[in-house]
Amino acid sequence: MRKIQYIFPLLLVVLVASCGRKTTKADGSPKVSSIQLDSTSAWIGTFPKSDSRRTTVFTFTNVGDAPLEFLDHDVSCGCVSASFPEKPIKPGKKGEIHVTFKGQNKDPGKVYYKVYVETNGDPRVFTLRIHGQMTEK
């Protein structure tokens, strides 16, 4: 009786694990997500400092065969923020990354900032760039 007590939970764990999502292709190679960006650079225009909030959208497609997730990001300036899809992007589906520049505390001039992005796919890390021109008035 004591052996059954230990075997049943072990069999249950094996059964549950085998019912999980498949992480390999039919040929045995692993499934991987892969991001294809329409562009990695965006011109946010010429604008006055008094109206310096600018948002641009980077569109992408998951061209891999596993769900694409955004793990982390960093920005080159506190005047830039980015938002990413909260749910994983399924293979073949499109998504958007929104990047916003707020220049009210910056001096007028050239705008050039970066967003460093980490995903679970290929490439694992990539950089988005925004550039523009902020004028005094």
C-alpha positions in Angstrom: 0.0 0.0 0.0 2.8 2.4 0.8 4.3 2.1 -2.7 1.0 3.0 -4.3 0.9 6.1 -2.1 4.1 7.3 -3.8 3.5 6.0 -7.4 0.1 7.7 -7.9 1.3 11.3 -7.4 4.4 10.6 -9.6 2.1 9.3 -12.4 -0.2 12.3 -12.0 2.8 14.7 -12.4 4.0 12.8 -15.5 0.5 12.8 -17.0 0.0 16.6 -16.4 3.5 17.4 -17.9 2.8 15.4 -21.0 -0.5 17.3 -21.6 1.4 20.6 -21.7 2.0 22.6 -24.8 4.4 21.1 -27.3 7.7 23.0 -27.4 9.3 21.1 -30.4 8.5 20.8 -34.0 7.8 17.5 -35.7 11.4 17.2 -36.7 12.5 17.6 -33.1 13.8 21.2 -33.4 12.6 23.7 -30.8 9.8 26.1 -31.5 11.0 29.7 -31.4 9.3 33.1 -31.6 10.8 35.6 -34.0 10.0 39.3 -34.3 10.0 41.0 -37.6 9.7 44.8 -37.2 8.4 47.0 -40.0 10.9 49.6 -39.0 13.4 50.2 -36.1 13.6 54.0 -36.5 10.9 56.7 -36.6 10.9 60.4 -37.4 8.6 62.1 -34.9 8.7 65.4 -36.7 9.6 69.1 -36.1 7.6 70.5 -33.2 7.6 73.3 -30.6 8.7 72.7 -27.1 5.2 73.9 -25.9 3.7 70.9 -27.7 6.5 68.3 -27.3 4.6 65.2 -26.5 5.0 62.9 -29.5 4.0 59.2 -29.8 5.0 56.9 -32.5 4.0 53.3 -33.2 6.4 50.5 -34.2 4.5 47.6 -35.8 5.8 44.0 -35.9 4.9 40.4 -36.8 5.7 37.2 -34.9 7.2 35.2 -37.8 8.3 32.4 -35.5 6.3 29.3 -34.5 6.0 30.0 -30.7 4.3 32.9 -28.8 6.4 36.1 -28.6 6.7 37.8 -25.2 8.3 41.1 -24.2 10.5 40.5 -21.2 12.1 43.9 -20.4 13.0 47.2 -21.8 15.2 50.2 -21.0 15.3 53.8 -22.4 18.2 56.1 -23.1 16.4 59.0 -21.3 13.6 59.5 -18.8 11.8 61.6 -21.3 11.0 58.5 -23.3 8.5 55.8 -22.4 7.4 52.6 -24.2 4.5 50.3 -23.9 4.3 46.7 -25.2 1.5 44.1 -25.6 0.8 42.5 -22.3 -0.3 39.1 -23.7 2.0 36.9 -25.8 1.7 37.5 -29.6 0.8 34.2 -31.4 2.7 33.0 -34.4 1.7 34.9 -37.6 0.0 37.7 -35.6 0.9 41.4 -35.6 1.4 43.8 -32.7 2.4 47.3 -31.8 5.0 49.0 -29.6 4.1 52.6 -28.6 7.0 54.9 -27.9 6.3 58.4 -26.4 8.7 61.4 -26.1 7.9 64.2 -23.6 10.3 67.1 -24.0 8.9 69.8 -21.7 12.1 69.6 -19.5 14.5 69.3 -22.4 16.3 72.1 -24.4 15.2 72.6 -28.0 17.3 70.9 -30.6 17.7 67.5 -32.1 15.8 64.7 -30.6 17.5 61.3 -30.7 16.7 58.6 -28.2 16.7 54.8 -28.0 14.6 52.0 -26.5 16.3 48.8 -25.8 13.9 45.8 -25.9 14.3 42.2 -24.7 12.1 39.4 -25.9 11.9 35.6 -25.6 12.5 35.4 -29.4 14.9 36.0 -32.1 16.5 38.5 -31.9 16.5 38.4 -28.2 17.5 42.1 -27.8 16.9 44.9 -30.3 16.9 48.7 -30.4 14.2 51.1 -31.5 15.2 54.7 -32.3 13.2 57.9 -32.4 14.5 61.2 -33.9 13.1 64.6 -34.6 13.6 68.3 -34.1 12.2 70.3 -31.2 12.1 74.1 -31.7 11.7 76.9 -29.1 8.3 78.0 -30.5 
